[in-house]
């Protein structure tokens, strides 16, 4: 949870709005169903399981997303979502934000 808080503070410092962190996949999915999300930083494992359903929804919505995980690199995830950058904890939050910013900029020009 400390890493999530550090990332949330870094997002706020960069001018972003934080809508999480969510501790379960269900909470994240519920939020996606009710509120627009511009971009996301996801952990692989939440209290109720693997984040794949949330990642799939974000990719289908064409939202910028990065995965930040403390587990072994999720090879299945890399195969299913090859365009999603996967970082290992503890990646500096600034690097995660830079990657999301890089993904968001092309969307803003189209």
KEVEXRO-548175 format. One record per residue: x, y, z of N, C-alpha, C, O in turn; residue number from 1; residue in three letters. Coordinates in steps of 0.2 Angstrom, whole numbers. Layout:
// KEVEXRO-548175
<rec n_east="X" n_north="Y" n_up="Z" ca_east="X" ca_north="Y" ca_up="Z" c_east="X" c_north="Y" c_up="Z" o_east="X" o_north="Y" o_up="Z" i="NUM" aa="ALA"/>
...
// end
This chain:
// KEVEXRO-548175
<rec n_east="4" n_north="-6" n_up="0" ca_east="0" ca_north="0" ca_up="0" c_east="4" c_north="6" c_up="0" o_east="2" o_north="11" o_up="-3" i="1" aa="UNK"/>
<rec n_east="10" n_north="6" n_up="3" ca_east="15" ca_north="12" ca_up="3" c_east="17" c_north="14" c_up="-4" o_east="17" o_north="20" o_up="-6" i="2" aa="UNK"/>
<rec n_east="18" n_north="9" n_up="-8" ca_east="20" ca_north="10" ca_up="-15" c_east="14" c_north="13" c_up="-19" o_east="15" o_north="18" o_up="-22" i="3" aa="UNK"/>
<rec n_east="8" n_north="11" n_up="-18" ca_east="2" ca_north="14" ca_up="-21" c_east="2" c_north="21" c_up="-19" o_east="0" o_north="25" o_up="-23" i="4" aa="UNK"/>
<rec n_east="3" n_north="23" n_up="-13" ca_east="2" ca_north="29" ca_up="-10" c_east="8" c_north="34" c_up="-13" o_east="6" o_north="40" o_up="-15" i="5" aa="UNK"/>
<rec n_east="14" n_north="31" n_up="-14" ca_east="19" ca_north="35" ca_up="-17" c_east="17" c_north="37" c_up="-24" o_east="18" o_north="42" o_up="-27" i="6" aa="UNK"/>
<rec n_east="15" n_north="32" n_up="-28" ca_east="13" ca_north="33" ca_up="-35" c_east="7" c_north="38" c_up="-35" o_east="7" o_north="42" o_up="-39" i="7" aa="UNK"/>
<rec n_east="2" n_north="37" n_up="-31" ca_east="-3" ca_north="42" ca_up="-31" c_east="-1" c_north="49" c_up="-29" o_east="-3" o_north="54" o_up="-33" i="8" aa="UNK"/>
<rec n_east="4" n_north="50" n_up="-25" ca_east="6" ca_north="57" ca_up="-23" c_east="10" c_north="60" c_up="-30" o_east="10" o_north="65" o_up="-31" i="9" aa="UNK"/>
<rec n_east="14" n_north="55" n_up="-33" ca_east="18" ca_north="57" ca_up="-39" c_east="13" c_north="59" c_up="-44" o_east="14" o_north="64" o_up="-48" i="10" aa="UNK"/>
<rec n_east="7" n_north="56" n_up="-45" ca_east="2" ca_north="57" ca_up="-50" c_east="-1" c_north="64" c_up="-49" o_east="-1" o_north="68" o_up="-53" i="11" aa="UNK"/>
<rec n_east="-2" n_north="65" n_up="-43" ca_east="-5" ca_north="72" ca_up="-41" c_east="0" c_north="77" c_up="-42" o_east="-2" o_north="83" o_up="-44" i="12" aa="UNK"/>
<rec n_east="6" n_north="76" n_up="-40" ca_east="12" ca_north="81" ca_up="-41" c_east="12" c_north="83" c_up="-49" o_east="14" o_north="88" o_up="-50" i="13" aa="UNK"/>
<rec n_east="11" n_north="78" n_up="-53" ca_east="12" ca_north="79" ca_up="-60" c_east="5" c_north="82" c_up="-63" o_east="5" o_north="83" o_up="-69" i="14" aa="UNK"/>
<rec n_east="0" n_north="83" n_up="-59" ca_east="-6" ca_north="87" ca_up="-61" c_east="-11" c_north="82" c_up="-63" o_east="-16" o_north="84" o_up="-66" i="15" aa="UNK"/>
<rec n_east="-10" n_north="75" n_up="-61" ca_east="-16" ca_north="71" ca_up="-63" c_east="-21" c_north="70" c_up="-57" o_east="-19" o_north="72" o_up="-51" i="16" aa="UNK"/>
<rec n_east="-26" n_north="67" n_up="-59" ca_east="-31" ca_north="66" ca_up="-53" c_east="-31" c_north="58" c_up="-52" o_east="-32" o_north="54" o_up="-56" i="17" aa="UNK"/>
<rec n_east="-31" n_north="57" n_up="-46" ca_east="-30" ca_north="50" ca_up="-43" c_east="-37" c_north="47" c_up="-41" o_east="-41" o_north="51" o_up="-38" i="18" aa="UNK"/>
<rec n_east="-39" n_north="42" n_up="-44" ca_east="-46" ca_north="39" ca_up="-42" c_east="-45" c_north="32" c_up="-39" o_east="-50" o_north="29" o_up="-37" i="19" aa="UNK"/>
<rec n_east="-39" n_north="30" n_up="-37" ca_east="-38" ca_north="24" ca_up="-33" c_east="-34" c_north="26" c_up="-27" o_east="-34" o_north="32" o_up="-25" i="20" aa="UNK"/>
<rec n_east="-30" n_north="22" n_up="-25" ca_east="-29" ca_north="15" ca_up="-27" c_east="-35" c_north="10" c_up="-25" o_east="-38" o_north="12" o_up="-20" i="21" aa="UNK"/>
<rec n_east="-36" n_north="5" n_up="-29" ca_east="-41" ca_north="0" ca_up="-27" c_east="-38" c_north="-6" c_up="-25" o_east="-33" o_north="-8" o_up="-27" i="22" aa="UNK"/>
<rec n_east="-41" n_north="-9" n_up="-20" ca_east="-37" ca_north="-15" ca_up="-17" c_east="-40" c_north="-22" c_up="-20" o_east="-37" o_north="-27" o_up="-19" i="23" aa="UNK"/>
<rec n_east="-46" n_north="-21" n_up="-24" ca_east="-48" ca_north="-27" ca_up="-27" c_east="-50" c_north="-26" c_up="-34" o_east="-51" o_north="-20" o_up="-36" i="24" aa="UNK"/>
<rec n_east="-50" n_north="-31" n_up="-38" ca_east="-52" ca_north="-31" ca_up="-45" c_east="-59" c_north="-29" c_up="-46" o_east="-60" o_north="-25" o_up="-50" i="25" aa="UNK"/>
<rec n_east="-63" n_north="-31" n_up="-41" ca_east="-70" ca_north="-29" ca_up="-42" c_east="-71" c_north="-22" c_up="-41" o_east="-75" o_north="-19" o_up="-44" i="26" aa="UNK"/>
<rec n_east="-67" n_north="-19" n_up="-36" ca_east="-68" ca_north="-11" ca_up="-35" c_east="-66" c_north="-8" c_up="-41" o_east="-69" o_north="-3" o_up="-43" i="27" aa="UNK"/>
<rec n_east="-60" n_north="-10" n_up="-44" ca_east="-58" ca_north="-7" ca_up="-50" c_east="-63" c_north="-7" c_up="-56" o_east="-64" o_north="-3" o_up="-60" i="28" aa="UNK"/>
<rec n_east="-65" n_north="-13" n_up="-57" ca_east="-70" ca_north="-14" ca_up="-62" c_east="-77" c_north="-10" c_up="-61" o_east="-79" o_north="-7" o_up="-66" i="29" aa="UNK"/>
<rec n_east="-79" n_north="-10" n_up="-55" ca_east="-85" ca_north="-6" ca_up="-53" c_east="-83" c_north="2" c_up="-55" o_east="-88" o_north="5" o_up="-58" i="30" aa="UNK"/>
<rec n_east="-77" n_north="4" n_up="-53" ca_east="-76" ca_north="11" ca_up="-55" c_east="-76" c_north="12" c_up="-62" o_east="-78" o_north="17" o_up="-65" i="31" aa="UNK"/>
<rec n_east="-73" n_north="7" n_up="-66" ca_east="-72" ca_north="8" ca_up="-73" c_east="-79" c_north="8" c_up="-76" o_east="-81" o_north="11" o_up="-81" i="32" aa="UNK"/>
<rec n_east="-84" n_north="5" n_up="-73" ca_east="-91" ca_north="5" ca_up="-76" c_east="-95" c_north="11" c_up="-74" o_east="-100" o_north="12" o_up="-77" i="33" aa="UNK"/>
<rec n_east="-92" n_north="15" n_up="-69" ca_east="-96" ca_north="21" ca_up="-67" c_east="-93" c_north="28" c_up="-69" o_east="-96" o_north="33" o_up="-69" i="34" aa="UNK"/>
<rec n_east="-86" n_north="28" n_up="-70" ca_east="-82" ca_north="34" ca_up="-70" c_east="-77" c_north="33" c_up="-76" o_east="-74" o_north="28" o_up="-77" i="35" aa="UNK"/>
<rec n_east="-76" n_north="38" n_up="-80" ca_east="-71" ca_north="38" ca_up="-85" c_east="-64" c_north="38" c_up="-82" o_east="-63" o_north="41" o_up="-77" i="36" aa="UNK"/>
<rec n_east="-60" n_north="34" n_up="-85" ca_east="-53" ca_north="34" ca_up="-83" c_east="-49" c_north="36" c_up="-89" o_east="-49" o_north="33" o_up="-95" i="37" aa="UNK"/>
<rec n_east="-44" n_north="41" n_up="-88" ca_east="-40" ca_north="43" ca_up="-93" c_east="-34" c_north="38" c_up="-94" o_east="-32" o_north="37" o_up="-100" i="38" aa="UNK"/>
<rec n_east="-31" n_north="36" n_up="-89" ca_east="-25" ca_north="31" ca_up="-89" c_east="-25" c_north="28" c_up="-82" o_east="-28" o_north="29" o_up="-78" i="39" aa="UNK"/>
<rec n_east="-21" n_north="22" n_up="-82" ca_east="-20" ca_north="18" ca_up="-76" c_east="-13" c_north="15" c_up="-75" o_east="-10" o_north="14" o_up="-80" i="40" aa="UNK"/>
<rec n_east="-12" n_north="15" n_up="-69" ca_east="-6" ca_north="11" ca_up="-67" c_east="-8" c_north="5" c_up="-62" o_east="-12" o_north="6" o_up="-57" i="41" aa="UNK"/>
<rec n_east="-7" n_north="-1" n_up="-65" ca_east="-10" ca_north="-7" ca_up="-61" c_east="-4" c_north="-11" c_up="-58" o_east="1" o_north="-12" o_up="-61" i="42" aa="UNK"/>
<rec n_east="-6" n_north="-14" n_up="-53" ca_east="-2" ca_north="-20" ca_up="-50" c_east="-5" c_north="-26" c_up="-53" o_east="-11" o_north="-26" o_up="-54" i="43" aa="UNK"/>
<rec n_east="-1" n_north="-31" n_up="-53" ca_east="-4" ca_north="-38" ca_up="-56" c_east="-9" c_north="-41" c_up="-51" o_east="-14" o_north="-44" o_up="-54" i="44" aa="UNK"/>
<rec n_east="-7" n_north="-42" n_up="-45" ca_east="-11" ca_north="-45" ca_up="-40" c_east="-15" c_north="-41" c_up="-35" o_east="-11" o_north="-37" o_up="-32" i="45" aa="UNK"/>
<rec n_east="-21" n_north="-41" n_up="-35" ca_east="-25" ca_north="-38" ca_up="-30" c_east="-28" c_north="-43" c_up="-25" o_east="-27" o_north="-49" o_up="-26" i="46" aa="UNK"/>
<rec n_east="-31" n_north="-40" n_up="-20" ca_east="-34" ca_north="-45" ca_up="-14" c_east="-38" c_north="-51" c_up="-17" o_east="-38" o_north="-56" o_up="-14" i="47" aa="UNK"/>
<rec n_east="-42" n_north="-49" n_up="-22" ca_east="-46" ca_north="-54" ca_up="-25" c_east="-44" c_north="-58" c_up="-31" o_east="-48" o_north="-61" o_up="-35" i="48" aa="UNK"/>
<rec n_east="-38" n_north="-56" n_up="-33" ca_east="-35" ca_north="-60" ca_up="-39" c_east="-31" c_north="-56" c_up="-44" o_east="-29" o_north="-50" o_up="-42" i="49" aa="UNK"/>
<rec n_east="-30" n_north="-59" n_up="-49" ca_east="-26" ca_north="-56" ca_up="-55" c_east="-30" c_north="-50" c_up="-58" o_east="-36" o_north="-50" o_up="-59" i="50" aa="UNK"/>
<rec n_east="-26" n_north="-45" n_up="-60" ca_east="-29" ca_north="-39" ca_up="-63" c_east="-31" c_north="-39" c_up="-70" o_east="-33" o_north="-34" o_up="-73" i="51" aa="UNK"/>
<rec n_east="-30" n_north="-45" n_up="-73" ca_east="-32" ca_north="-46" ca_up="-81" c_east="-38" c_north="-43" c_up="-83" o_east="-39" o_north="-40" o_up="-88" i="52" aa="UNK"/>
<rec n_east="-44" n_north="-44" n_up="-79" ca_east="-50" ca_north="-42" ca_up="-82" c_east="-50" c_north="-34" c_up="-82" o_east="-53" o_north="-31" o_up="-87" i="53" aa="UNK"/>
<rec n_east="-47" n_north="-31" n_up="-77" ca_east="-46" ca_north="-23" ca_up="-78" c_east="-42" c_north="-21" c_up="-83" o_east="-44" o_north="-17" o_up="-87" i="54" aa="UNK"/>
<rec n_east="-36" n_north="-24" n_up="-84" ca_east="-32" ca_north="-23" ca_up="-90" c_east="-35" c_north="-24" c_up="-96" o_east="-35" o_north="-20" o_up="-101" i="55" aa="UNK"/>
<rec n_east="-39" n_north="-29" n_up="-97" ca_east="-43" ca_north="-31" ca_up="-103" c_east="-48" c_north="-25" c_up="-105" o_east="-48" o_north="-23" o_up="-110" i="56" aa="UNK"/>
<rec n_east="-51" n_north="-23" n_up="-100" ca_east="-56" ca_north="-17" ca_up="-101" c_east="-53" c_north="-11" c_up="-103" o_east="-55" o_north="-7" o_up="-107" i="57" aa="UNK"/>
<rec n_east="-47" n_north="-9" n_up="-100" ca_east="-43" ca_north="-3" ca_up="-101" c_east="-41" c_north="-3" c_up="-108" o_east="-41" o_north="2" o_up="-112" i="58" aa="UNK"/>
<rec n_east="-38" n_north="-9" n_up="-110" ca_east="-35" ca_north="-10" ca_up="-117" c_east="-41" c_north="-9" c_up="-122" o_east="-40" o_north="-6" o_up="-127" i="59" aa="UNK"/>
<rec n_east="-47" n_north="-12" n_up="-121" ca_east="-53" ca_north="-12" ca_up="-125" c_east="-55" c_north="-5" c_up="-126" o_east="-57" o_north="-3" o_up="-131" i="60" aa="UNK"/>
<rec n_east="-54" n_north="-1" n_up="-120" ca_east="-56" ca_north="6" ca_up="-120" c_east="-51" c_north="11" c_up="-123" o_east="-52" o_north="17" o_up="-124" i="61" aa="UNK"/>
<rec n_east="-45" n_north="8" n_up="-125" ca_east="-39" ca_north="11" ca_up="-128" c_east="-37" c_north="16" c_up="-123" o_east="-35" o_north="22" o_up="-125" i="62" aa="UNK"/>
<rec n_east="-36" n_north="15" n_up="-117" ca_east="-34" ca_north="19" ca_up="-112" c_east="-26" c_north="17" c_up="-111" o_east="-25" o_north="12" o_up="-110" i="63" aa="UNK"/>
<rec n_east="-22" n_north="22" n_up="-110" ca_east="-15" ca_north="21" ca_up="-108" c_east="-15" c_north="18" c_up="-101" o_east="-18" o_north="19" o_up="-97" i="64" aa="UNK"/>
<rec n_east="-10" n_north="13" n_up="-101" ca_east="-10" ca_north="9" ca_up="-95" c_east="-3" c_north="6" c_up="-95" o_east="0" o_north="4" o_up="-100" i="65" aa="UNK"/>
<rec n_east="0" n_north="6" n_up="-88" ca_east="6" ca_north="2" ca_up="-87" c_east="5" c_north="-2" c_up="-81" o_east="0" o_north="-1" o_up="-77" i="66" aa="UNK"/>
<rec n_east="9" n_north="-8" n_up="-81" ca_east="8" ca_north="-12" ca_up="-75" c_east="15" c_north="-12" c_up="-71" o_east="20" o_north="-11" o_up="-74" i="67" aa="UNK"/>
<rec n_east="14" n_north="-11" n_up="-65" ca_east="19" ca_north="-11" ca_up="-60" c_east="19" c_north="-17" c_up="-55" o_east="14" o_north="-17" o_up="-51" i="68" aa="UNK"/>
<rec n_east="23" n_north="-21" n_up="-55" ca_east="22" ca_north="-28" ca_up="-52" c_east="28" c_north="-30" c_up="-47" o_east="34" o_north="-28" o_up="-49" i="69" aa="UNK"/>
<rec n_east="27" n_north="-32" n_up="-42" ca_east="32" ca_north="-35" ca_up="-37" c_east="33" c_north="-43" c_up="-38" o_east="37" o_north="-46" o_up="-35" i="70" aa="UNK"/>
<rec n_east="29" n_north="-45" n_up="-43" ca_east="29" ca_north="-53" ca_up="-44" c_east="34" c_north="-54" c_up="-50" o_east="36" o_north="-50" o_up="-53" i="71" aa="UNK"/>
<rec n_east="35" n_north="-60" n_up="-51" ca_east="39" ca_north="-62" ca_up="-57" c_east="35" c_north="-60" c_up="-63" o_east="29" o_north="-59" o_up="-63" i="72" aa="UNK"/>
<rec n_east="39" n_north="-58" n_up="-68" ca_east="36" ca_north="-55" ca_up="-74" c_east="30" c_north="-59" c_up="-76" o_east="31" o_north="-65" o_up="-78" i="73" aa="UNK"/>
<rec n_east="24" n_north="-57" n_up="-77" ca_east="19" ca_north="-61" ca_up="-79" c_east="19" c_north="-62" c_up="-87" o_east="16" o_north="-58" o_up="-91" i="74" aa="UNK"/>
<rec n_east="22" n_north="-68" n_up="-89" ca_east="23" ca_north="-69" ca_up="-96" c_east="16" c_north="-70" c_up="-100" o_east="16" o_north="-68" o_up="-105" i="75" aa="UNK"/>
<rec n_east="11" n_north="-73" n_up="-96" ca_east="5" ca_north="-74" ca_up="-100" c_east="2" c_north="-67" c_up="-101" o_east="-1" o_north="-66" o_up="-107" i="76" aa="UNK"/>
<rec n_east="3" n_north="-62" n_up="-97" ca_east="0" ca_north="-55" ca_up="-98" c_east="4" c_north="-52" c_up="-104" o_east="1" o_north="-49" o_up="-108" i="77" aa="UNK"/>
<rec n_east="11" n_north="-53" n_up="-104" ca_east="15" ca_north="-50" ca_up="-109" c_east="13" c_north="-53" c_up="-116" o_east="12" o_north="-49" o_up="-121" i="78" aa="UNK"/>
<rec n_east="11" n_north="-59" n_up="-116" ca_east="8" ca_north="-62" ca_up="-122" c_east="2" c_north="-60" c_up="-125" o_east="1" o_north="-58" o_up="-131" i="79" aa="UNK"/>
<rec n_east="-3" n_north="-59" n_up="-120" ca_east="-10" ca_north="-56" ca_up="-121" c_east="-10" c_north="-49" c_up="-123" o_east="-14" o_north="-47" o_up="-127" i="80" aa="UNK"/>
<rec n_east="-6" n_north="-45" n_up="-119" ca_east="-6" ca_north="-38" ca_up="-120" c_east="1" c_north="-35" c_up="-122" o_east="5" o_north="-32" o_up="-117" i="81" aa="UNK"/>
<rec n_east="4" n_north="-37" n_up="-127" ca_east="11" ca_north="-35" ca_up="-129" c_east="12" c_north="-28" c_up="-129" o_east="18" o_north="-26" o_up="-128" i="82" aa="UNK"/>
<rec n_east="7" n_north="-23" n_up="-130" ca_east="9" ca_north="-16" ca_up="-130" c_east="9" c_north="-13" c_up="-124" o_east="10" o_north="-7" o_up="-123" i="83" aa="UNK"/>
<rec n_east="7" n_north="-17" n_up="-118" ca_east="7" ca_north="-14" ca_up="-112" c_east="14" c_north="-14" c_up="-108" o_east="16" o_north="-20" o_up="-107" i="84" aa="UNK"/>
<rec n_east="17" n_north="-9" n_up="-106" ca_east="23" ca_north="-9" ca_up="-103" c_east="22" c_north="-12" c_up="-96" o_east="18" o_north="-10" o_up="-92" i="85" aa="UNK"/>
<rec n_east="27" n_north="-16" n_up="-94" ca_east="27" ca_north="-19" ca_up="-88" c_east="33" c_north="-18" c_up="-84" o_east="39" o_north="-19" o_up="-87" i="86" aa="UNK"/>
<rec n_east="33" n_north="-15" n_up="-78" ca_east="38" ca_north="-12" ca_up="-74" c_east="39" c_north="-17" c_up="-68" o_east="33" o_north="-19" o_up="-65" i="87" aa="UNK"/>
<rec n_east="44" n_north="-17" n_up="-65" ca_east="45" ca_north="-21" ca_up="-59" c_east="46" c_north="-16" c_up="-53" o_east="49" o_north="-11" o_up="-54" i="88" aa="UNK"/>
<rec n_east="42" n_north="-18" n_up="-48" ca_east="43" ca_north="-14" ca_up="-42" c_east="50" c_north="-15" c_up="-39" o_east="53" o_north="-20" o_up="-39" i="89" aa="UNK"/>
<rec n_east="53" n_north="-10" n_up="-37" ca_east="50" ca_north="-3" ca_up="-36" c_east="53" c_north="2" c_up="-41" o_east="58" o_north="5" o_up="-40" i="90" aa="UNK"/>
<rec n_east="49" n_north="3" n_up="-46" ca_east="51" ca_north="7" ca_up="-51" c_east="49" c_north="14" c_up="-49" o_east="44" o_north="15" o_up="-46" i="91" aa="UNK"/>
<rec n_east="53" n_north="19" n_up="-50" ca_east="52" ca_north="26" ca_up="-48" c_east="45" c_north="28" c_up="-51" o_east="44" o_north="27" o_up="-57" i="92" aa="UNK"/>
<rec n_east="41" n_north="31" n_up="-47" ca_east="34" ca_north="33" ca_up="-49" c_east="35" c_north="38" c_up="-55" o_east="31" o_north="38" o_up="-60" i="93" aa="UNK"/>
<rec n_east="40" n_north="42" n_up="-55" ca_east="41" ca_north="47" ca_up="-61" c_east="42" c_north="43" c_up="-68" o_east="40" o_north="45" o_up="-73" i="94" aa="UNK"/>
<rec n_east="45" n_north="37" n_up="-67" ca_east="46" ca_north="33" ca_up="-74" c_east="39" c_north="31" c_up="-76" o_east="38" o_north="31" o_up="-82" i="95" aa="UNK"/>
<rec n_east="35" n_north="28" n_up="-71" ca_east="28" ca_north="26" ca_up="-73" c_east="24" c_north="32" c_up="-76" o_east="21" o_north="31" o_up="-81" i="96" aa="UNK"/>
<rec n_east="25" n_north="38" n_up="-73" ca_east="21" ca_north="43" ca_up="-75" c_east="23" c_north="46" c_up="-82" o_east="19" o_north="48" o_up="-87" i="97" aa="UNK"/>
<rec n_east="30" n_north="45" n_up="-83" ca_east="33" ca_north="47" ca_up="-90" c_east="30" c_north="43" c_up="-95" o_east="28" o_north="45" o_up="-101" i="98" aa="UNK"/>
<rec n_east="30" n_north="36" n_up="-94" ca_east="27" ca_north="31" ca_up="-99" c_east="20" c_north="33" c_up="-100" o_east="18" o_north="33" o_up="-106" i="99" aa="UNK"/>
<rec n_east="16" n_north="34" n_up="-95" ca_east="9" ca_north="36" ca_up="-96" c_east="8" c_north="42" c_up="-100" o_east="4" o_north="43" o_up="-105" i="100" aa="UNK"/>
<rec n_east="12" n_north="47" n_up="-99" ca_east="12" ca_north="53" ca_up="-102" c_east="14" c_north="52" c_up="-110" o_east="11" o_north="55" o_up="-114" i="101" aa="UNK"/>
<rec n_east="19" n_north="48" n_up="-111" ca_east="21" ca_north="46" ca_up="-118" c_east="15" c_north="43" c_up="-122" o_east="14" o_north="45" o_up="-128" i="102" aa="UNK"/>
<rec n_east="11" n_north="39" n_up="-118" ca_east="5" ca_north="36" ca_up="-121" c_east="-1" c_north="41" c_up="-122" o_east="-4" o_north="40" o_up="-127" i="103" aa="UNK"/>
<rec n_east="-2" n_north="45" n_up="-118" ca_east="-7" ca_north="50" ca_up="-118" c_east="-6" c_north="55" c_up="-124" o_east="-11" o_north="57" o_up="-127" i="104" aa="UNK"/>
<rec n_east="0" n_north="58" n_up="-125" ca_east="1" ca_north="63" ca_up="-129" c_east="-2" c_north="61" c_up="-136" o_east="-5" o_north="66" o_up="-139" i="105" aa="UNK"/>
<rec n_east="-1" n_north="55" n_up="-139" ca_east="-3" ca_north="54" ca_up="-146" c_east="-11" c_north="54" c_up="-146" o_east="-14" o_north="56" o_up="-151" i="106" aa="UNK"/>
<rec n_east="-14" n_north="52" n_up="-141" ca_east="-21" ca_north="52" ca_up="-140" c_east="-24" c_north="59" c_up="-140" o_east="-30" o_north="60" o_up="-143" i="107" aa="UNK"/>
<rec n_east="-20" n_north="64" n_up="-138" ca_east="-23" ca_north="71" ca_up="-137" c_east="-22" c_north="74" c_up="-144" o_east="-26" o_north="79" o_up="-145" i="108" aa="UNK"/>
<rec n_east="-18" n_north="72" n_up="-149" ca_east="-18" ca_north="75" ca_up="-155" c_east="-22" c_north="72" c_up="-160" o_east="-23" o_north="74" o_up="-166" i="109" aa="UNK"/>
<rec n_east="-26" n_north="66" n_up="-159" ca_east="-30" ca_north="63" ca_up="-163" c_east="-37" c_north="65" c_up="-162" o_east="-42" o_north="63" o_up="-166" i="110" aa="UNK"/>
// end
